[in-house]
Amino acid sequence: MSSVQKTDVIVVGGGASGMMCAGILASKGLKVVLLEKNNELGKKLSITGGGRCNITNATFEVAKFLDNFPEAKKFLHSPFSQFSAQDTFTFFESRRLPLVTEARNRVFPKSQKATDVTAVLRKELKKNRVNVQTSSPVRKVLFKDGIAKGVLLKNGTVYEAPYIVLATGGMAAPETGSTGDGFAFLSTAGHSVSKPSANVVPLKTDAKWVHKLSGTSVSFMELRFKQNGKTKLKKKGKILFTHFGISGPLVLNSSHEVSELLKKGPVHAEINLFPDTNEHDLDKRVVRLFDNNKNKKLRNVLPEILPKSLAHTVIFLSDLSLGEVSVHSITKDERKKLVKTMQALGFPIVGTMGLDRAVLSDGGVKLEEVDFKNMTSRIVPNLYILGDLLNINRPSGGFSLQLCWTTAHVAARDIIEKLK
Ligand SMILES: Cc1cc2nc3c(=O)[nH]c(=O)nc-3n(C[C@H](O)[C@H](O)[C@H](O)COP(=O)(O)OP(=O)(O)OC[C@H]3O[C@@H](n4cnc5c(N)ncnc54)[C@H](O)[C@@H]3O)c2cc1C
């Protein structure tokens, strides 16, 4: 049976930003309904950071923090000056969730459990008596005379409120419920929504030798991405070989630039296994290695300076059928080729993995169409747009969840002010 329920605020989507926003609104005595299509809240939040939840990034100077949002920086000064990474510490630590800062300023709950973050937000919703409706997919946002009147649920129930908050997420990891419904609602409202594509995502190659290295990781290497013979991007750090290509934070955080390059033409990747040694010095090191192991086979000697599986790959890629020969019979030219290969293991990048393997989706609402002072739509003034619905490119490292906490707080404050 269909029915119409009236409330102060409707929040659509019980993920990171929706839970945060609903809890703050209700803490000021507002009547809030939180509509979530899954049978539980915060499904994606509970798997973030490999189950540990990289909750924010401890870069406390707002301008520095925003350097990580290159294209969106100019829009974000206002919301981040209202609620910053420092405020995230205060919010969670005052709710008995101590946080710890790890390498690259990444912040995690001390318990190392993402589910503890979800639990804090759930508790907040309960304490403040938010009307939480799980298993309640919203089918439509209802508009009248240029404003949002309410929402229609799949089961026919209608909720009406003077303010509606959209927090339905992007399209990455759709199995968590973020299937892009909000983009459709916003298009209907007249917003320009660019097509979502995978971002912060592993890269694919068809080079079989890469697939064979699946499970091997290499630290202290340099990864270069080339187009038309020119290096377009290079980064140092650690990569992980997988059965489809390469992954790890360094690769994930290069994926946006690499997919832009792929739109222009083929991209070739190269790994330098010894980025801090020049070719001459590396050759000298190999000569010494050979001198000390004259009668041993190359396949048993090279693992002294490289992980075994990688050493065998280098031998294979050097076109040397030399793995089985003793190193004293390797010619100078063959040795030089070996050295060159170690500093330029090349393979083509044929694409990025899909949305199901992505941490974020690119695309979303055009930023010019959002008033970032209060997170309202510039087209429908009583509609608020949070989190992953915004078309904001950023790296991994806690920046996405901070964007959720910030946009949720800014929207909530504005609604509280307006309903006073
Ligand atoms: C594997 C993985 C790991 C990640 N790790 C990190 C990390 O450690 N740190 C970090 O900063 N970021 C991380 N992210 C990114 C981060 O999770 C997202 O940026 C964040 O969850 C976005 O929050 P949101 O509130 O916008 O949307 P979501 O958290 O996606 O929530 C949207 C909610 O809306 C619901 N919904 C959708 N449509 C409807 C509808 N029609 N009706 C009702 N409900 C609906 C969905 O079911 C979902 O619960 C990770 C992402 C992934 C996929």
The ligand as an SDF file (V2000), in Angstrom:
LIG
                    3D

 53 58  0  0  0  0  0  0  0  0999 V2000
   37.2610   -1.1890   -2.1790 C   0  0  0  0  0  0  0  0  0  0  0  0
   37.2320    0.2760   -1.8280 C   0  0  0  0  0  0  0  0  0  0  0  0
   38.0840    0.7540   -0.8480 C   0  0  0  0  0  0  0  0  0  0  0  0
   38.0880    2.1200   -0.5310 C   0  0  0  0  0  0  0  0  0  0  0  0
   38.9170    2.5510    0.4540 N   0  0  0  0  0  0  0  0  0  0  0  0
   38.9200    3.8700    0.7820 C   0  0  0  0  0  0  0  0  0  0  0  0
   39.7230    4.3390    1.8570 C   0  0  0  0  0  0  0  0  0  0  0  0
   40.3700    3.5640    2.5840 O   0  0  0  0  0  0  0  0  0  0  0  0
   39.7160    5.6970    2.1010 N   0  0  0  0  0  0  0  0  0  0  0  0
   38.9670    6.5690    1.3590 C   0  0  0  0  0  0  0  0  0  0  0  0
   39.0290    7.7820    1.6220 O   0  0  0  0  0  0  0  0  0  0  0  0
   38.1480    6.1310    0.3800 N   0  0  0  0  0  0  0  0  0  0  0  0
   38.0970    4.8120    0.0850 C   0  0  0  0  0  0  0  0  0  0  0  0
   37.2580    4.3770   -0.8920 N   0  0  0  0  0  0  0  0  0  0  0  0
   36.3260    5.3410   -1.5200 C   0  0  0  0  0  0  0  0  0  0  0  0
   35.1280    5.5990   -0.5430 C   0  0  0  0  0  0  0  0  0  0  0  0
   34.6270    4.3650   -0.0940 O   0  0  0  0  0  0  0  0  0  0  0  0
   34.0140    6.3780   -1.2310 C   0  0  0  0  0  0  0  0  0  0  0  0
   34.5460    7.5940   -1.6860 O   0  0  0  0  0  0  0  0  0  0  0  0
   32.8630    6.6460   -0.2530 C   0  0  0  0  0  0  0  0  0  0  0  0
   32.3180    5.4640    0.2720 O   0  0  0  0  0  0  0  0  0  0  0  0
   31.7600    7.4290   -0.9420 C   0  0  0  0  0  0  0  0  0  0  0  0
   30.7480    7.6640   -0.0140 O   0  0  0  0  0  0  0  0  0  0  0  0
   29.3020    8.1190   -0.4700 P   0  0  0  0  0  0  0  0  0  0  0  0
   28.5580    8.4240    0.7640 O   0  0  0  0  0  0  0  0  0  0  0  0
   29.4030    9.1610   -1.5270 O   0  0  0  0  0  0  0  0  0  0  0  0
   28.6920    6.8370   -1.1940 O   0  0  0  0  0  0  0  0  0  0  0  0
   28.6630    5.2990   -0.7860 P   0  0  0  0  0  0  0  0  0  0  0  0
   29.5090    5.0290    0.3830 O   0  0  0  0  0  0  0  0  0  0  0  0
   28.9190    4.5870   -2.0510 O   0  0  0  0  0  0  0  0  0  0  0  0
   27.1560    5.0950   -0.3220 O   0  0  0  0  0  0  0  0  0  0  0  0
   26.0750    5.2620   -1.1780 C   0  0  0  0  0  0  0  0  0  0  0  0
   24.8950    4.5110   -0.5750 C   0  0  0  0  0  0  0  0  0  0  0  0
   23.6990    4.8490   -1.2830 O   0  0  0  0  0  0  0  0  0  0  0  0
   22.9320    3.6860   -1.4450 C   0  0  0  0  0  0  0  0  0  0  0  0
   22.0420    3.8820   -2.5870 N   0  0  0  0  0  0  0  0  0  0  0  0
   22.3980    3.9740   -3.8870 C   0  0  0  0  0  0  0  0  0  0  0  0
   21.3160    4.1540   -4.6490 N   0  0  0  0  0  0  0  0  0  0  0  0
   20.2610    4.1750   -3.8080 C   0  0  0  0  0  0  0  0  0  0  0  0
   18.8530    4.3180   -3.9820 C   0  0  0  0  0  0  0  0  0  0  0  0
   18.2980    4.4600   -5.2130 N   0  0  0  0  0  0  0  0  0  0  0  0
   18.0390    4.3060   -2.9070 N   0  0  0  0  0  0  0  0  0  0  0  0
   18.5550    4.1480   -1.6540 C   0  0  0  0  0  0  0  0  0  0  0  0
   19.8680    3.9920   -1.4310 N   0  0  0  0  0  0  0  0  0  0  0  0
   20.7140    4.0080   -2.4880 C   0  0  0  0  0  0  0  0  0  0  0  0
   23.9610    2.5960   -1.6550 C   0  0  0  0  0  0  0  0  0  0  0  0
   23.4200    1.3170   -1.3980 O   0  0  0  0  0  0  0  0  0  0  0  0
   25.0560    3.0010   -0.6910 C   0  0  0  0  0  0  0  0  0  0  0  0
   24.8840    2.4130    0.5740 O   0  0  0  0  0  0  0  0  0  0  0  0
   37.2220    3.0160   -1.2200 C   0  0  0  0  0  0  0  0  0  0  0  0
   36.3500    2.5150   -2.1960 C   0  0  0  0  0  0  0  0  0  0  0  0
   36.3460    1.1650   -2.5030 C   0  0  0  0  0  0  0  0  0  0  0  0
   35.3940    0.6480   -3.5570 C   0  0  0  0  0  0  0  0  0  0  0  0
  1  2  1  0
  2  3  1  0
  2 52  2  0
  3  4  2  0
  4  5  1  0
  4 50  1  0
  5  6  2  0
  6  7  1  0
  6 13  1  0
  7  8  2  0
  7  9  1  0
  9 10  1  0
 10 11  2  0
 10 12  1  0
 12 13  2  0
 13 14  1  0
 14 15  1  0
 14 50  1  0
 15 16  1  0
 16 17  1  0
 16 18  1  0
 18 19  1  0
 18 20  1  0
 20 21  1  0
 20 22  1  0
 22 23  1  0
 23 24  1  0
 24 25  2  0
 24 26  1  0
 24 27  1  0
 27 28  1  0
 28 29  2  0
 28 30  1  0
 28 31  1  0
 31 32  1  0
 32 33  1  0
 33 34  1  0
 33 48  1  0
 34 35  1  0
 35 36  1  0
 35 46  1  0
 36 37  1  0
 36 45  1  0
 37 38  2  0
 38 39  1  0
 39 40  1  0
 39 45  2  0
 40 41  1  0
 40 42  2  0
 42 43  1  0
 43 44  2  0
 44 45  1  0
 46 47  1  0
 46 48  1  0
 48 49  1  0
 50 51  2  0
 51 52  1  0
 52 53  1  0
M  END
$$$$
